Amino acid sequence: MGKIIRSKFPSGAVWETFELDTDLITPPVVKLQIRPIKTTRLHTRFLGELADMKNEERDAFTEAVLNGVTRSAIDAVLDWDLEDEEGKTLPCNGENKTLIFDKLMWAFVKKEPEPEPEAKTVQEEEQTPSEDKKPGFQWLWFHVLEIAQDNQRFLKN
């Protein structure tokens, strides 16, 4: 009979800190507790929202996809370190998440510029698979989902 190795399954949540390019919060740094989510859950959400759409509704299609993506990112956040203007801790609940994240999830995350790679020989370039070049900035929702879908971050060692 097979035995489940519980330490190999994602559990719990991780805290991540993001430096943002925004004036929505001061200082523009947010610490979020992110839980794991399944990629299939994202696909189900998109298909569920898009199932009844007609071909001519291209703008609605794009909007629905983006709404599904940001909603999934918001759902992946369990807690945060945000305070109101009076210094009181803001509870991470549905009402506050909707109010704050509808705008904050579209803030850009600052990424440190990567050092210039050393020159490669033609042989090395042919052997190295090309990677998509990521811009220096990306939306917060992208990073939250990237973390939430990375099961390795949630494994207990």
Residue pairs with C-beta under 8 A, 6 or more apart in sequence:
6 156
7 155
7 156
7 157
8 155
9 155
10 36
10 151
10 154
10 155
11 36
11 154
11 155
11 156
12 35
12 154
12 156
13 33
13 34
13 35
13 36
13 78
13 79
13 154
14 33
14 34
14 147
14 153
14 154
15 31
15 32
15 33
15 34
16 31
16 32
16 34
16 143
16 147
17 29
17 30
17 31
17 32
18 29
18 30
18 31
18 32
18 109
18 140
18 143
19 28
19 29
19 109
19 110
20 28
20 29
20 30
20 104
20 107
20 108
20 109
20 110
20 140
21 28
21 107
21 108
21 109
21 110
21 137
22 28
22 104
22 107
22 108
24 103
24 104
24 107
25 82
25 104
28 107
30 80
30 81
30 82
30 104
30 140
31 80
31 81
32 77
32 79
32 80
32 144
33 77
33 78
33 79
33 80
33 92
34 76
34 77
34 78
34 144
34 147
34 148
35 76
35 77
35 78
35 148
35 154
36 76
36 148
36 149
36 151
36 153
36 154
37 72
37 75
37 76
37 145
37 148
37 149
38 149
39 149
41 72
42 68
42 69
42 72
42 145
42 149
45 68
45 71
45 72
46 64
46 65
46 68
49 64
49 65
49 67
49 68
50 61
50 64
50 65
53 60
53 61
53 64
69 141
69 145
70 101
70 102
70 105
70 106
70 141
72 145
72 148
73 101
73 105
73 140
73 141
73 142
73 144
73 145
73 148
74 97
74 98
74 101
74 105
74 141
76 144
76 145
76 147
76 148
77 92
77 97
77 101
77 144
78 92
79 92
80 90
80 92
82 89
82 90
82 92
82 100
83 89
83 90
84 90
90 96
90 100
104 140
105 139
105 140
105 141
105 144
106 139
106 140
106 141
107 139
107 140
108 137
108 138
108 139
108 140
109 137
109 138
109 139
109 140
109 142
109 143
110 136
110 137
111 134
111 136
111 137
111 138
113 136
120 128
147 153
